[in-house]
Amino acid sequence: MEGKERGLTYKDSGVDIEAGNQAVQLIKNKVEQTFHYFPGKVLNELGGFCSVVEYENGTIIGSSTDGVGTKVKIAILLNRHDTIGIDLAAMCFNDLIVHNITPAGFLNYIAQGKQIPERTNMLISGMISGCKSAKAALLGGEMAEMPGMYKEEDYDLAGFAFGLAKSKSDLIFGQKIKPEMKVFGLPSSGLHSNGYSLARKVYDIDDNKPEEAVKILKSQFMHTALTLGEELLRSTFIYVQQVMHLLKRYEIAGMAHITGGGLIENPVRILPKDCAMKVKWGNWPTSPIFKDIQTKGSISDQEMRKTFNNGIGFILVSPDDINEAYKIGKIIQGKRAVFFE
């Protein structure tokens, strides 16, 4: 929706993606100065979906870390904590499979104002469910009780995952992507775990006014049987097994997990310097939540594209026709970027 007046942006909600990108550029060279301490080779640059290294003995390990952002605030307001752990595992495991790293293990960190065992049990149970979906082991974690830093009802999560590849030849970094290859998308289950600061602003969900916020979250969402809160708490889909199946059937030149940065920034991370991606906007079905957010917030198409997944949670680039996915675009010659038509 392109209105005459300026609509809401992610920055209006307090999230500055450009500042985050600037921070990465400031630290990149400093971080890479530490690579020579590693007993082997670092195989990809900082900024990949996960870090991939090769030990001196030839073992290849990928590792990733992530959180679930302010989606946690929705769970806290509704006192529903059974799906947030799934989100945490998904954000980490999906980043591993992008480079064809098979997930093997997962660890977590939970920081909270007050230890509530029943709540912790629900959070960990969700992580276990996510690990089972990816066929990986939950190997440990850390719980910190931090009164004064967090309110009693507040908490935050971080996840850490690692996995293995059989050989360097199995790794996929996008280096084989060429013009005229096709772009396919796997559907998301909803917002997944990104854009929640903007979504909360659009729906006026203010945790400083908890009673009003809960009332909004418990209201019916459009013409569905779900409440708005239930829609916003849909768990992030874990693509590991689906992608592993596709890798056996098709030639895959590159993959991208659509998280923060949306459909604009994430695909760019796998494109060669002389390749661009042209996406046919709207060439796939989407959940009503995206249109509702865009309409209520008068959000531009461009802002939607760089904030939300817009119904596509994972992208694959292939010379083949992938029947199990939506064909959403193609690779063209040009400067590394994503264009929409």
Secondary structure, DSSP 8 states (H G I E B T S, - for coil): ---SS----TGGGT--HHHHHHHHHHHHHHHHTTGGGSSEEE-S-TTSSSEEEEETTS-EEEEEEE--TTHHHHHHHHT--SSHHHHHHHHHHHHHHTTT-EEEEEEEEEEESS--HHHHHHHHHHHHHHHHHHT-EEEEEEEEE-BTTB-TT-EEEEEEEEEEES-GGG---STT--TT-EEEEEE-SSSTTSSHHHHHHHTT--TTSHHHHHHHHTSB-TTSSSBHHHHHT------HHHHHHHHHHS---EEEE--TTHHHHTGGGG--TTEEEEE-TT-S---HHHHHHHHHHT--HHHHHHH--TTEEEEEEESS--TTSEEEEEEEESSS-EEE-
